[in-house]
């Protein structure tokens, strides 16, 4: 932003020195996470899964563990059902990235749907 130059608010169009006027502040990262899949329930489930299985399911490392959504977790979420421990897998960040997304339209999701049918 250039000091002293007003730009329209991204929400209402009112001139403001920032990209949003004071009435439309950007949500904090924590609040944005809570409004998505990474709310309190997800964080608690993730912690529990990693506590119960403190190693990567794919390579066995104990470093940089994450909790991966399986296609079943995304299916449950789409149907407004809770995600359970049976729908997640503990893997390291590297293995999680290699797996790719498990969202509808992805290869993982389509393979899961074919097996579930």
N, CA, C and O atoms as CSV, one atom per row, in Angstrom:
chain,resi,resn,atom,element,x,y,z
A,1,UNK,N,N,0.840,-1.166,0.000
A,1,UNK,CA,C,0.000,0.000,0.000
A,1,UNK,C,C,0.893,1.239,0.000
A,1,UNK,O,O,1.953,1.261,0.625
A,2,UNK,N,N,0.452,2.242,-0.697
A,2,UNK,CA,C,1.168,3.512,-0.750
A,2,UNK,C,C,0.598,4.412,0.340
A,2,UNK,O,O,-0.610,4.649,0.366
A,3,UNK,N,N,1.449,4.924,1.253
A,3,UNK,CA,C,0.960,5.775,2.337
A,3,UNK,C,C,0.188,6.973,1.794
A,3,UNK,O,O,0.618,7.628,0.844
A,4,UNK,N,N,-0.955,7.247,2.410
A,4,UNK,CA,C,-1.765,8.412,2.048
A,4,UNK,C,C,-2.710,8.180,0.885
A,4,UNK,O,O,-3.554,9.033,0.610
A,5,UNK,N,N,-2.598,7.056,0.192
A,5,UNK,CA,C,-3.480,6.768,-0.942
A,5,UNK,C,C,-4.627,5.881,-0.453
A,5,UNK,O,O,-4.403,4.862,0.200
A,6,UNK,N,N,-5.830,6.275,-0.772
A,6,UNK,CA,C,-7.000,5.502,-0.372
A,6,UNK,C,C,-7.380,4.531,-1.487
A,6,UNK,O,O,-7.311,4.859,-2.671
A,7,UNK,N,N,-7.779,3.340,-1.083
A,7,UNK,CA,C,-8.242,2.327,-2.026
A,7,UNK,C,C,-9.623,1.872,-1.577
A,7,UNK,O,O,-9.952,1.990,-0.397
A,8,UNK,N,N,-10.433,1.358,-2.485
A,8,UNK,CA,C,-11.761,0.899,-2.064
A,8,UNK,C,C,-11.668,-0.354,-1.196
A,8,UNK,O,O,-10.867,-1.250,-1.461
A,9,UNK,N,N,-12.503,-0.400,-0.152
A,9,UNK,CA,C,-12.598,-1.584,0.704
A,9,UNK,C,C,-13.009,-2.760,-0.177
A,9,UNK,O,O,-13.886,-2.623,-1.030
A,10,UNK,N,N,-12.385,-3.901,0.027
A,10,UNK,CA,C,-12.693,-5.086,-0.764
A,10,UNK,C,C,-14.085,-5.633,-0.523
A,10,UNK,O,O,-14.556,-6.473,-1.291
A,11,UNK,N,N,-14.761,-5.176,0.533
A,11,UNK,CA,C,-16.104,-5.667,0.846
A,11,UNK,C,C,-17.173,-4.675,0.414
A,11,UNK,O,O,-18.104,-5.030,-0.310
A,12,UNK,N,N,-17.033,-3.415,0.867
A,12,UNK,CA,C,-18.101,-2.436,0.633
A,12,UNK,C,C,-17.741,-1.325,-0.350
A,12,UNK,O,O,-18.628,-0.606,-0.812
A,13,UNK,N,N,-16.464,-1.171,-0.677
A,13,UNK,CA,C,-16.058,-0.156,-1.635
A,13,UNK,C,C,-15.769,1.213,-1.047
A,13,UNK,O,O,-15.395,2.125,-1.783
A,14,UNK,N,N,-15.931,1.383,0.266
A,14,UNK,CA,C,-15.658,2.668,0.920
A,14,UNK,C,C,-14.157,2.942,0.867
A,14,UNK,O,O,-13.372,2.045,1.176
A,15,UNK,N,N,-13.725,4.159,0.485
A,15,UNK,CA,C,-12.292,4.465,0.447
A,15,UNK,C,C,-11.635,4.250,1.812
A,15,UNK,O,O,-12.158,4.672,2.843
A,16,UNK,N,N,-10.491,3.590,1.793
A,16,UNK,CA,C,-9.783,3.252,3.028
A,16,UNK,C,C,-8.279,3.225,2.749
A,16,UNK,O,O,-7.871,2.971,1.616
A,17,UNK,N,N,-7.440,3.486,3.777
A,17,UNK,CA,C,-5.988,3.409,3.576
A,17,UNK,C,C,-5.498,1.960,3.460
A,17,UNK,O,O,-4.357,1.734,3.055
A,18,UNK,N,N,-6.331,0.984,3.804
A,18,UNK,CA,C,-6.003,-0.443,3.711
A,18,UNK,C,C,-6.909,-1.108,2.686
A,18,UNK,O,O,-7.772,-0.449,2.105
A,19,UNK,N,N,-6.728,-2.397,2.456
A,19,UNK,CA,C,-7.574,-3.106,1.500
A,19,UNK,C,C,-8.981,-3.350,2.031
A,19,UNK,O,O,-9.881,-3.735,1.285
A,20,UNK,N,N,-9.158,-3.119,3.340
A,20,UNK,CA,C,-10.478,-3.219,3.954
A,20,UNK,C,C,-10.691,-2.039,4.898
A,20,UNK,O,O,-9.758,-1.565,5.547
A,21,UNK,N,N,-11.948,-1.574,4.959
A,21,UNK,CA,C,-12.263,-0.457,5.852
A,21,UNK,C,C,-12.319,-0.971,7.295
A,21,UNK,O,O,-12.335,-2.183,7.510
A,22,UNK,N,N,-12.350,-0.066,8.294
A,22,UNK,CA,C,-12.393,-0.499,9.697
A,22,UNK,C,C,-13.614,-1.362,10.045
A,22,UNK,O,O,-13.564,-2.147,10.992
A,23,UNK,N,N,-14.707,-1.223,9.286
A,23,UNK,CA,C,-15.907,-2.026,9.565
A,23,UNK,C,C,-15.788,-3.456,9.049
A,23,UNK,O,O,-16.570,-4.320,9.447
A,24,UNK,N,N,-14.827,-3.717,8.172
A,24,UNK,CA,C,-14.661,-5.043,7.586
A,24,UNK,C,C,-13.222,-5.557,7.743
A,24,UNK,O,O,-12.535,-5.783,6.747
A,25,UNK,N,N,-12.770,-5.740,8.977
A,25,UNK,CA,C,-11.390,-6.207,9.166
A,25,UNK,C,C,-11.242,-7.640,8.671
A,25,UNK,O,O,-12.197,-8.417,8.670
A,26,UNK,N,N,-10.035,-7.969,8.254
A,26,UNK,CA,C,-9.726,-9.337,7.825
A,26,UNK,C,C,-9.740,-10.225,9.064
A,26,UNK,O,O,-9.257,-9.828,10.124
A,27,UNK,N,N,-10.292,-11.419,8.929
A,27,UNK,CA,C,-10.322,-12.366,10.038
A,27,UNK,C,C,-8.896,-12.783,10.373
A,27,UNK,O,O,-8.040,-12.862,9.492
A,28,UNK,N,N,-8.650,-13.046,11.642
A,28,UNK,CA,C,-7.326,-13.519,12.031
A,28,UNK,C,C,-7.160,-14.951,11.539
A,28,UNK,O,O,-8.147,-15.641,11.286
A,29,UNK,N,N,-5.927,-15.394,11.405
A,29,UNK,CA,C,-5.691,-16.765,10.936
A,29,UNK,C,C,-6.359,-17.788,11.852
A,29,UNK,O,O,-6.921,-18.773,11.372
A,30,UNK,N,N,-6.301,-17.565,13.157
A,30,UNK,CA,C,-6.905,-18.514,14.090
A,30,UNK,C,C,-8.413,-18.584,13.869
A,30,UNK,O,O,-8.994,-19.669,13.882
A,31,UNK,N,N,-9.041,-17.439,13.667
A,31,UNK,CA,C,-10.482,-17.427,13.456
A,31,UNK,C,C,-10.832,-18.056,12.110
A,31,UNK,O,O,-11.846,-18.745,12.000
A,32,UNK,N,N,-10.018,-17.833,11.096
A,32,UNK,CA,C,-10.254,-18.460,9.793
A,32,UNK,C,C,-10.142,-19.970,9.909
A,32,UNK,O,O,-10.950,-20.691,9.324
A,33,UNK,N,N,-9.149,-20.469,10.656
A,33,UNK,CA,C,-9.005,-21.913,10.842
A,33,UNK,C,C,-10.211,-22.485,11.569
A,33,UNK,O,O,-10.704,-23.553,11.206
A,34,UNK,N,N,-10.696,-21.778,12.602
A,34,UNK,CA,C,-11.832,-22.276,13.358
A,34,UNK,C,C,-13.091,-22.348,12.511
A,34,UNK,O,O,-13.975,-23.155,12.797
A,35,UNK,N,N,-13.192,-21.527,11.477
A,35,UNK,CA,C,-14.366,-21.520,10.620
A,35,UNK,C,C,-14.270,-22.579,9.525
A,35,UNK,O,O,-15.236,-22.786,8.791
A,36,UNK,N,N,-13.147,-23.241,9.402
A,36,UNK,CA,C,-12.973,-24.280,8.397
A,36,UNK,C,C,-12.828,-25.620,9.096
A,36,UNK,O,O,-13.271,-25.772,10.234
A,37,UNK,N,N,-12.227,-26.578,8.445
A,37,UNK,CA,C,-12.062,-27.907,9.021
A,37,UNK,C,C,-11.115,-27.943,10.201
A,37,UNK,O,O,-11.080,-28.934,10.931
A,38,UNK,N,N,-10.336,-26.872,10.408
A,38,UNK,CA,C,-9.341,-26.899,11.462
A,38,UNK,C,C,-9.827,-26.206,12.723
A,38,UNK,O,O,-9.082,-25.439,13.333
A,39,UNK,N,N,-11.042,-26.461,13.114
A,39,UNK,CA,C,-11.596,-25.927,14.347
A,39,UNK,C,C,-11.108,-26.721,15.540
A,39,UNK,O,O,-10.237,-27.582,15.411
A,40,UNK,N,N,-11.662,-26.436,16.680
A,40,UNK,CA,C,-11.253,-27.078,17.931
A,40,UNK,C,C,-11.433,-28.587,17.860
A,40,UNK,O,O,-10.557,-29.335,18.295
A,41,UNK,N,N,-12.560,-29.043,17.316
A,41,UNK,CA,C,-12.809,-30.486,17.246
A,41,UNK,C,C,-11.729,-31.188,16.419
A,41,UNK,O,O,-11.246,-32.255,16.798
A,42,UNK,N,N,-11.347,-30.575,15.270
A,42,UNK,CA,C,-10.301,-31.185,14.435
A,42,UNK,C,C,-8.972,-31.202,15.167
A,42,UNK,O,O,-8.271,-32.214,15.155
A,43,UNK,N,N,-8.614,-30.087,15.809
A,43,UNK,CA,C,-7.326,-30.033,16.518
A,43,UNK,C,C,-7.275,-31.089,17.618
A,43,UNK,O,O,-6.246,-31.739,17.805
A,44,UNK,N,N,-8.386,-31.266,18.353
A,44,UNK,CA,C,-8.421,-32.280,19.412
A,44,UNK,C,C,-8.321,-33.686,18.835
A,44,UNK,O,O,-7.614,-34.531,19.384
A,45,UNK,N,N,-9.020,-33.945,17.734
A,45,UNK,CA,C,-8.947,-35.255,17.090
A,45,UNK,C,C,-7.533,-35.531,16.591
A,45,UNK,O,O,-7.018,-36.636,16.757
A,46,UNK,N,N,-6.912,-34.539,15.986
A,46,UNK,CA,C,-5.552,-34.681,15.472
A,46,UNK,C,C,-4.564,-34.981,16.598
A,46,UNK,O,O,-3.731,-35.879,16.476
A,47,UNK,N,N,-4.659,-34.236,17.678
A,47,UNK,CA,C,-3.769,-34.481,18.827
A,47,UNK,C,C,-3.953,-35.897,19.360
A,47,UNK,O,O,-2.981,-36.591,19.661
A,48,UNK,N,N,-5.212,-36.317,19.473
A,48,UNK,CA,C,-5.502,-37.651,19.999
A,48,UNK,C,C,-4.929,-38.734,19.087
A,48,UNK,O,O,-4.322,-39.695,19.560
A,49,UNK,N,N,-5.124,-38.573,17.779
A,49,UNK,CA,C,-4.609,-39.568,16.822
A,49,UNK,C,C,-3.093,-39.674,16.919
A,49,UNK,O,O,-2.543,-40.775,16.923
A,50,UNK,N,N,-2.410,-38.515,16.999
A,50,UNK,CA,C,-0.942,-38.528,17.064
A,50,UNK,C,C,-0.441,-39.046,18.405
A,50,UNK,O,O,0.651,-39.610,18.480
A,51,UNK,N,N,-1.219,-38.862,19.457
A,51,UNK,CA,C,-0.837,-39.408,20.759
A,51,UNK,C,C,-0.986,-40.936,20.756
A,51,UNK,O,O,-0.143,-41.641,21.311
A,52,UNK,N,N,-2.054,-41.447,20.133
A,52,UNK,CA,C,-2.286,-42.889,20.076
A,52,UNK,C,C,-1.311,-43.608,19.136
A,52,UNK,O,O,-0.952,-44.764,19.363
A,53,UNK,N,N,-0.891,-42.905,18.078
A,53,UNK,CA,C,0.055,-43.487,17.118
A,53,UNK,C,C,1.168,-42.476,16.874
A,53,UNK,O,O,1.056,-41.647,15.971
A,54,UNK,N,N,2.234,-42.528,17.656
A,54,UNK,CA,C,3.302,-41.520,17.556
A,54,UNK,C,C,4.355,-41.816,16.484
A,54,UNK,O,O,5.542,-41.572,16.698
A,55,UNK,N,N,3.929,-42.336,15.341
A,55,UNK,CA,C,4.857,-42.613,14.237
A,55,UNK,C,C,4.079,-42.531,12.927
A,55,UNK,O,O,2.855,-42.660,12.905
A,56,UNK,N,N,4.810,-42.315,11.842
A,56,UNK,CA,C,4.204,-42.225,10.514
A,56,UNK,C,C,3.762,-43.612,10.055
A,56,UNK,O,O,4.539,-44.565,10.103
A,57,UNK,N,N,2.539,-43.718,9.619
A,57,UNK,CA,C,1.988,-44.981,9.139
A,57,UNK,C,C,2.702,-45.472,7.880
A,57,UNK,O,O,2.774,-46.677,7.637
A,58,UNK,N,N,3.233,-44.541,7.077
A,58,UNK,CA,C,3.862,-44.926,5.814
A,58,UNK,C,C,5.350,-45.247,5.938
A,58,UNK,O,O,5.815,-46.251,5.398
A,59,UNK,N,N,6.104,-44.395,6.651
A,59,UNK,CA,C,7.564,-44.608,6.693
A,59,UNK,C,C,8.117,-44.893,8.093
A,59,UNK,O,O,9.285,-45.260,8.225
A,60,UNK,N,N,7.308,-44.731,9.124
A,60,UNK,CA,C,7.730,-45.070,10.477
A,60,UNK,C,C,8.426,-43.970,11.264
A,60,UNK,O,O,8.703,-44.159,12.448
A,61,UNK,N,N,8.720,-42.826,10.648
A,61,UNK,CA,C,9.400,-41.763,11.374
A,61,UNK,C,C,8.518,-41.229,12.504
A,61,UNK,O,O,7.295,-41.371,12.480
A,62,UNK,N,N,9.162,-40.619,13.485
A,62,UNK,CA,C,8.429,-40.026,14.597
A,62,UNK,C,C,8.482,-38.497,14.542
A,62,UNK,O,O,8.009,-37.818,15.453
A,63,UNK,N,N,9.064,-37.965,13.463
A,63,UNK,CA,C,9.243,-36.516,13.338
A,63,UNK,C,C,8.179,-35.897,12.436
A,63,UNK,O,O,7.722,-36.512,11.472
A,64,UNK,N,N,7.797,-34.671,12.771
A,64,UNK,CA,C,6.930,-33.840,11.934
A,64,UNK,C,C,5.624,-34.539,11.553
A,64,UNK,O,O,5.248,-34.569,10.382
A,65,UNK,N,N,4.938,-35.099,12.546
A,65,UNK,CA,C,3.716,-35.856,12.289
A,65,UNK,C,C,2.531,-34.944,12.022
A,65,UNK,O,O,2.402,-33.874,12.616
A,66,UNK,N,N,1.669,-35.389,11.118
A,66,UNK,CA,C,0.426,-34.700,10.795
A,66,UNK,C,C,-0.693,-35.732,10.819
A,66,UNK,O,O,-0.445,-36.935,10.886
A,67,UNK,N,N,-1.913,-35.249,10.763
A,67,UNK,CA,C,-3.058,-36.142,10.687
A,67,UNK,C,C,-3.697,-35.934,9.323
A,67,UNK,O,O,-4.158,-34.837,9.007
A,68,UNK,N,N,-3.724,-36.988,8.519
A,68,UNK,CA,C,-4.231,-36.912,7.153
A,68,UNK,C,C,-5.697,-37.297,7.105
A,68,UNK,O,O,-6.100,-38.309,7.677
A,69,UNK,N,N,-6.501,-36.481,6.415
A,69,UNK,CA,C,-7.896,-36.838,6.159
A,69,UNK,C,C,-7.920,-37.950,5.121
A,69,UNK,O,O,-7.230,-37.858,4.105
A,70,UNK,N,N,-8.683,-38.975,5.351
A,70,UNK,CA,C,-8.903,-39.988,4.317
A,70,UNK,C,C,-10.110,-39.541,3.499
A,70,UNK,O,O,-10.823,-38.623,3.906
A,71,UNK,N,N,-10.349,-40.171,2.359
A,71,UNK,CA,C,-11.558,-39.840,1.608
A,71,UNK,C,C,-12.826,-40.004,2.450
A,71,UNK,O,O,-13.788,-39.258,2.267
A,72,UNK,N,N,-12.835,-40.970,3.367
A,72,UNK,CA,C,-13.999,-41.164,4.238
A,72,UNK,C,C,-14.257,-39.927,5.098
A,72,UNK,O,O,-15.409,-39.585,5.364
A,73,UNK,N,N,-13.197,-39.261,5.529
A,73,UNK,CA,C,-13.347,-38.045,6.329
A,73,UNK,C,C,-13.986,-36.934,5.509
A,73,UNK,O,O,-14.871,-36.227,5.991
A,74,UNK,N,N,-13.537,-36.785,4.271
A,74,UNK,CA,C,-14.137,-35.758,3.411
A,74,UNK,C,C,-15.585,-36.100,3.091
A,74,UNK,O,O,-16.433,-35.211,3.020
A,75,UNK,N,N,-15.872,-37.385,2.897
A,75,UNK,CA,C,-17.244,-37.821,2.629
A,75,UNK,C,C,-18.133,-37.496,3.835
A,75,UNK,O,O,-19.244,-36.990,3.677
A,76,UNK,N,N,-17.642,-37.785,5.018
A,76,UNK,CA,C,-18.403,-37.488,6.231
A,76,UNK,C,C,-18.658,-35.993,6.349
A,76,UNK,O,O,-19.770,-35.571,6.666
A,77,UNK,N,N,-17.642,-35.205,6.098
A,77,UNK,CA,C,-17.777,-33.750,6.205
A,77,UNK,C,C,-18.791,-33.216,5.201
A,77,UNK,O,O,-19.596,-32.350,5.541
A,78,UNK,N,N,-18.764,-33.722,3.969
A,78,UNK,CA,C,-19.736,-33.298,2.961
A,78,UNK,C,C,-21.164,-33.623,3.390
A,78,UNK,O,O,-22.103,-32.907,3.043
A,79,UNK,N,N,-21.318,-34.704,4.145
A,79,UNK,CA,C,-22.644,-35.123,4.621
A,79,UNK,C,C,-22.944,-34.624,6.027
A,79,UNK,O,O,-23.868,-35.097,6.688
A,80,UNK,N,N,-22.141,-33.655,6.471
A,80,UNK,CA,C,-22.324,-33.003,7.775
A,80,UNK,C,C,-22.312,-33.989,8.943
A,80,UNK,O,O,-23.066,-33.852,9.906
A,81,UNK,N,N,-21.435,-34.985,8.828
A,81,UNK,CA,C,-21.227,-35.926,9.917
A,81,UNK,C,C,-19.864,-35.659,10.527
A,81,UNK,O,O,-18.984,-35.133,9.845
A,82,UNK,N,N,-19.662,-36.005,11.787
A,82,UNK,CA,C,-18.357,-35.769,12.410
A,82,UNK,C,C,-17.279,-36.688,11.846
A,82,UNK,O,O,-17.556,-37.805,11.410
A,83,UNK,N,N,-16.059,-36.197,11.864
A,83,UNK,CA,C,-14.902,-36.993,11.464
A,83,UNK,C,C,-14.418,-37.743,12.696
A,83,UNK,O,O,-14.241,-37.151,13.760
A,84,UNK,N,N,-14.205,-39.049,12.551
A,84,UNK,CA,C,-13.781,-39.875,13.687
A,84,UNK,C,C,-12.340,-40.346,13.491
A,84,UNK,O,O,-11.753,-40.168,12.424
A,85,UNK,N,N,-11.789,-40.946,14.538
A,85,UNK,CA,C,-10.423,-41.470,14.464
A,85,UNK,C,C,-10.252,-42.480,13.336
A,85,UNK,O,O,-9.183,-42.549,12.730
A,86,UNK,N,N,-11.276,-43.255,13.047
A,86,UNK,CA,C,-11.189,-44.257,11.991
A,86,UNK,C,C,-11.062,-43.632,10.605
A,86,UNK,O,O,-10.716,-44.321,9.646
A,87,UNK,N,N,-11.336,-42.339,10.492
A,87,UNK,CA,C,-11.314,-41.650,9.200
A,87,UNK,C,C,-10.050,-40.841,8.960
A,87,UNK,O,O,-9.955,-40.126,7.962
A,88,UNK,N,N,-9.080,-40.942,9.855
A,88,UNK,CA,C,-7.832,-40.192,9.703
A,88,UNK,C,C,-6.646,-41.138,9.857
A,88,UNK,O,O,-6.771,-42.216,10.438
A,89,UNK,N,N,-5.508,-40.728,9.339
A,89,UNK,CA,C,-4.288,-41.519,9.461
A,89,UNK,C,C,-3.135,-40.609,9.846
A,89,UNK,O,O,-3.023,-39.490,9.345
A,90,UNK,N,N,-2.287,-41.088,10.731
A,90,UNK,CA,C,-1.127,-40.320,11.171
A,90,UNK,C,C,0.032,-40.603,10.226
A,90,UNK,O,O,0.457,-41.747,10.067
A,91,UNK,N,N,0.536,-39.541,9.600
A,91,UNK,CA,C,1.670,-39.638,8.686
A,91,UNK,C,C,2.549,-38.407,8.870
A,91,UNK,O,O,2.091,-37.382,9.375
A,92,UNK,N,N,3.804,-38.505,8.462
A,92,UNK,CA,C,4.683,-37.336,8.535
A,92,UNK,C,C,4.294,-36.367,7.414
A,92,UNK,O,O,3.597,-36.750,6.474
A,93,UNK,N,N,4.734,-35.140,7.512
A,93,UNK,CA,C,4.380,-34.118,6.526
A,93,UNK,C,C,4.823,-34.518,5.120
A,93,UNK,O,O,4.110,-34.264,4.148
A,94,UNK,N,N,5.983,-35.137,5.008
A,94,UNK,CA,C,6.498,-35.549,3.712
A,94,UNK,C,C,5.598,-36.609,3.069
A,94,UNK,O,O,5.246,-36.497,1.895
A,95,UNK,N,N,5.232,-37.622,3.830
A,95,UNK,CA,C,4.358,-38.673,3.303
A,95,UNK,C,C,2.966,-38.122,3.008
A,95,UNK,O,O,2.325,-38.533,2.041
A,96,UNK,N,N,2.499,-37.193,3.839
A,96,UNK,CA,C,1.198,-36.576,3.618
A,96,UNK,C,C,1.187,-35.847,2.273
A,96,UNK,O,O,0.215,-35.937,1.523
A,97,UNK,N,N,2.256,-35.137,1.975
A,97,UNK,CA,C,2.348,-34.416,0.700
A,97,UNK,C,C,2.387,-35.388,-0.480
A,97,UNK,O,O,1.789,-35.126,-1.523
A,98,UNK,N,N,3.092,-36.511,-0.313
A,98,UNK,CA,C,3.182,-37.508,-1.384
A,98,UNK,C,C,1.825,-38.147,-1.676
A,98,UNK,O,O,1.526,-38.494,-2.819
A,99,UNK,N,N,1.014,-38.298,-0.644
A,99,UNK,CA,C,-0.298,-38.919,-0.805
A,99,UNK,C,C,-1.222,-38.068,-1.677
A,99,UNK,O,O,-2.041,-38.606,-2.423
A,100,UNK,N,N,-1.099,-36.794,-1.588
A,100,UNK,CA,C,-1.975,-35.907,-2.342
A,100,UNK,C,C,-3.313,-35.735,-1.650
A,100,UNK,O,O,-3.552,-36.322,-0.595
A,101,UNK,N,N,-4.192,-34.928,-2.246
A,101,UNK,CA,C,-5.478,-34.649,-1.618
A,101,UNK,C,C,-6.417,-35.848,-1.675
A,101,UNK,O,O,-6.310,-36.700,-2.557
A,102,UNK,N,N,-7.331,-35.894,-0.723
A,102,UNK,CA,C,-8.335,-36.952,-0.684
A,102,UNK,C,C,-9.726,-36.353,-0.838
A,102,UNK,O,O,-10.705,-36.897,-0.325
A,103,UNK,N,N,-9.808,-35.241,-1.539
A,103,UNK,CA,C,-11.074,-34.529,-1.701
A,103,UNK,C,C,-11.841,-35.049,-2.916
A,103,UNK,O,O,-11.245,-35.649,-3.810
A,104,UNK,N,N,-13.159,-34.823,-2.956
A,104,UNK,CA,C,-13.932,-35.252,-4.126
A,104,UNK,C,C,-13.291,-34.738,-5.416
A,104,UNK,O,O,-12.901,-33.574,-5.512
A,105,UNK,N,N,-13.193,-35.619,-6.393
A,105,UNK,CA,C,-12.565,-35.276,-7.666
A,105,UNK,C,C,-11.111,-35.702,-7.749
A,105,UNK,O,O,-10.547,-35.761,-8.842
A,106,UNK,N,N,-10.493,-35.998,-6.614
A,106,UNK,CA,C,-9.087,-36.424,-6.626
A,106,UNK,C,C,-9.002,-37.924,-6.904
A,106,UNK,O,O,-9.985,-38.649,-6.749
A,107,UNK,N,N,-7.838,-38.374,-7.308
A,107,UNK,CA,C,-7.609,-39.791,-7.579
A,107,UNK,C,C,-7.882,-40.625,-6.328
A,107,UNK,O,O,-8.542,-41.661,-6.408
A,108,UNK,N,N,-7.381,-40.182,-5.172
A,108,UNK,CA,C,-7.587,-40.932,-3.919
A,108,UNK,C,C,-9.072,-41.091,-3.609
A,108,UNK,O,O,-9.511,-42.168,-3.206
A,109,UNK,N,N,-9.843,-40.029,-3.795
A,109,UNK,CA,C,-11.261,-40.059,-3.475
A,109,UNK,C,C,-11.999,-41.000,-4.433
A,109,UNK,O,O,-12.843,-41.790,-4.009
A,110,UNK,N,N,-11.676,-40.908,-5.721
A,110,UNK,CA,C,-12.336,-41.750,-6.713
A,110,UNK,C,C,-12.031,-43.229,-6.481
A,110,UNK,O,O,-12.913,-44.075,-6.631
A,111,UNK,N,N,-10.786,-43.545,-6.116
A,111,UNK,CA,C,-10.430,-44.934,-5.817
A,111,UNK,C,C,-11.190,-45.426,-4.592
A,111,UNK,O,O,-11.664,-46.562,-4.564
A,112,UNK,N,N,-11.306,-44.567,-3.576
A,112,UNK,CA,C,-12.043,-44.929,-2.371
A,112,UNK,C,C,-13.514,-45.163,-2.698
A,112,UNK,O,O,-14.104,-46.135,-2.226
A,113,UNK,N,N,-14.114,-44.281,-3.504
A,113,UNK,CA,C,-15.523,-44.443,-3.884
A,113,UNK,C,C,-15.744,-45.758,-4.619
A,113,UNK,O,O,-16.735,-46.447,-4.377
A,114,UNK,N,N,-14.824,-46.110,-5.518
A,114,UNK,CA,C,-14.957,-47.354,-6.290
A,114,UNK,C,C,-14.908,-48.573,-5.357
A,114,UNK,O,O,-15.654,-49.532,-5.551
A,115,UNK,N,N,-14.027,-48.535,-4.343
A,115,UNK,CA,C,-13.933,-49.642,-3.390
A,115,UNK,C,C,-15.147,-49.691,-2.481
A,115,UNK,O,O,-15.545,-50.773,-2.049
A,116,UNK,N,N,-15.750,-48.538,-2.178
A,116,UNK,CA,C,-16.884,-48.471,-1.260
A,116,UNK,C,C,-18.199,-48.869,-1.913
A,116,UNK,O,O,-19.156,-49.223,-1.224
A,117,UNK,N,N,-18.250,-48.813,-3.229
A,117,UNK,CA,C,-19.517,-49.094,-3.931
A,117,UNK,C,C,-19.849,-50.556,-3.958
A,117,UNK,O,O,-20.878,-50.945,-4.509
